[in-house]
Amino acid sequence: MKMSRVHGAEEVELQGDVPVRLERSGRWWQVIDQPTRLGLPDDAAFSALITHPSAPWLGWRFTAKADDGEVLVFDIRKIPRGWDIIRVYR
């Protein structure tokens, strides 16, 4: 599986809080599997021994298909100004 780091999703459409469609570089990608939640929730519990826990963040991994039939796996995360694509797998 080939991976690349990219940034910037123009738009992520959600159903509830789960992604169903993604626009990237003018192309729409339809989610074709059950997205997997990534990251740490705001209420994550940490051991008292952890003095510097990671900052919470919300992300998803899903497989999506473009109109031309190309299929990719995306890792995205929520950022203050929208969504960030952290990795794409071919």
BELMO-V836914 format. One line per field, one symbol per residue. burial: 1 if it has 9 or more other C-alpha atoms within 8 Angstrom, else 0. A space follows every 50 residues. Layout:
# BELMO-V836914
burial: ???
This chain:
# BELMO-V836914
burial: 00000000111101000011111100011110001001010000000000 0000011111111111000011111111000011111110
